[in-house]
Amino acid sequence: MSRRTFIATTTTAGGVAATAGLAATPSGPAAASSAAAEEVAAEAPPAGRVTLSVNGDRHIVMVDNRTSLLDLLREHLGLPGTKKGCDAGACGACTVLVDGRRVNSCLTLAVRLDGAKVTTIEGLAGDDRLHPLQQAFIDQDAFQCGYCTPGQIMSGVGCIKEGRTGSDAEIREWMSGNICRCGCYTKIVRAVEQAAGRK
C-alpha cells in the first residue's frame, strides 16, 4: 500500500466515523431547545398550592414557595393597598390581619397560610361605610403622605382587638412596629383612641 492510498483510506474512515457521531448527537435548534428545557426544569423553584380567604373571597393559587404574603396580595391577587416599604419587617407598612392577628406580610410565606383568613385594608370597609378606625384617621387628620396609613390602620385594628388601648403610652408601645416618616404619631394615637371609644 502506497503512502497516498493509506492517507486517502484513513481520511475516508475518519469522515464516516465523525458523520456517525454527529448523527447520534442532536444539534441545531432541536438540541438547543432540549437543553434549554432541561435547564429550566432544573432551575424551576419548588411551588405549592395555597387555598386561603382574602377579605371574604376564597382563592386557590399556585405560588413559588418563596413568595411572601405581601407579593401574593399585590402581584397575584391585585390588592395594592398593602404597601411594600422596607421588605424586611422593620417599618410595618405591609401589616395585615391573618386569622385576626396582625402580621408583617413581607416576612410571612404565602405557602404557610393554607386555610387562613386574611384581611387587608381593602376588606375593612363594608356596606359603603368606612371602618371606625378609617373614619377616625380622617377625623383626626392622622396622615400626611399616606404611604404608611394602610399598615397603621391594620395595626391599629389589631391593637384594638387585642385590648391594648388602655392609655396613650400603651397604644404607642403596641403600635411601635409601624413607622410614620411624616411624624403623625400623636394624631395616629388619637385616631386609635377614637376608634376604641376612649374619645
N, C-alpha and C positions, 0 to 999 in steps of 0.2 A: 504494500500500500504506500502510495506516494504521500509526501507531506501535504500536498494540495488536497488530495482526496480525504485524508484524515481530518483536516480543518473543516472541510465542507460538511462531512458527516457529523462531526461534533457540534457544529453550529446549528444544523438542522434538528438534531436531537434536543439540544438546549431550547430551541424555539418552541418545539412541541411541548416540552415539559412546562415552560413558562406559560404557554397558552392554556394548558390544562389547569395550572394553578390559578390563573385569572378567572377561568370559567367557574372554578369551585368557590372563589371568594366574591361575594356581592360587591358591586361597585356602582358608581354613579349616583343618581338621585335616590334610587331604592335603598342603597346602602346607607346613605346619609339620613334618610327618613327613619330607617330601622334603628340606627344608632341614636338618633335624637329621641325616638320613642322610649328606648331603653334608659336613656339618661334622665328623661322627665319622670319616668316611673320610679327610678332610683332616688330622685331628689324630691318627689312629691311628699309634702309633710303629712303626717297622720291626721285624719279628720274624724269627726264624730257627729252624730245626730243629736240634736237637743230639742226637747219639747218644753216650752215654757209659756207662761201667760204674761203678756206685757200690756198694762193698762186695761186689763179685762179681755184682751184678744189673745186667742191661742195661736202660737206659732210653732212650726216644725222646721228647723233649719239644719243644714249640713255646714259645719264650720271647721276650719283648721283648729286643731286642739290648742294652739297658742293664742287664739283670738280672745281678746278681752271683752267683757260685757259692754264696755264703752263702745268699742268698734262694732260689735254686733248691733247695738242700738242705732248708731249713726250710719254705718255703711251698709248693713244688711236689712234693717227694718225701717230706714228712712225717718228716724226720730232725732233730729239735730239739736233738740232743746238741751240735752245733756252735753255739757261743754268739755272739750279736751284742753286742759290747762297745762299742768306740769307733766302729765302722763307718768307720774312717779308716786302718786298718793300723798303729795305734800300740800296741795292747795285746796282740795275739796270741791273744785268746780264740777267734777263729774259725779257728785253724790246722787244716788238713787236709793229707793227702798226695795229691799229684797225680803219677801215674806214679812214685811212691816218693819224691818230693821235697816238702818242706813248703812250703806257701804260705799267705798270708793270703787266705782265701776271700772276704772283704769287698772286696778290691781286684781280684779275678780275675773277668773277664767270662765268663759261662757259655758264650756262643756261640763262644768261642775254644778250647773244650775238646772239640771233636768228636773222638771216638775215644779220649779219655783214660780212664785208670783212676783213680778217686778212692776214697780210704779215709778214712772218718770214725771218730769214737770208737765208733760203733755196730758198726763192722766189725772191730774189733781182736780181741775175744774169739772163741774158736772151740771147738767141742765141749764146751760148758758149762764151759770153763776160761777164766779171765782171762788177758789178755796179761801177760807177765812184768812190764812196767812198771806196768800197772794194779795188780797184786798188790803191787809194790814201793811204790806210793803208799799203799796200805793199811798195809803193814808199817811204813813209816817215818812214818806219820801226816802225810803231806805235803800236807794241805789243811785249810782251816777252812770258809769259806763254800761252797767248791766251784765257784764260778761259772767261774773260770779253769781249773779242773782238766782238762776235755777238751782245751783248747788246749795246756796244759802237757804233757799226756801225748803228744799227737800230735807236738808239737815235740820232746819227749824221744825218741820213737821215731825221728824223723828224725835227731836228733843222734847217736844210737847207730849208725844205718845209715851215717852219714857218717864214723864213726870219730872223733868229736870228744869223746871221753870220757877223754882221757889224764890229766887232773888236774881237781881241783875248779875251778881258775881257768879251764881250757878249757871245762868244762861251763857255768860261769857266763857266759862270753863268748858261747858259741854258743846259749845259752838266753835271752840278754838281751832278745830281742824279745818275750818273754812276761812280762807284768806280773802280779804277785800283790799285790793291795791288802792282803791279810791278812799279808803278810810271811813266807811259809813258805819262803823261798828255800833256807835251809840244808837243810831236810828234802827239798825237791824235788831238790837236788843229790845227796843221799844215795840217794834213790829211783832216780835215773838211774844212779848208780854201781852200785847193787844189780842193776838190770836188765842193765847192761853187763858184769856179772861181776867188778867191781872190789871188791865187798864180799861 
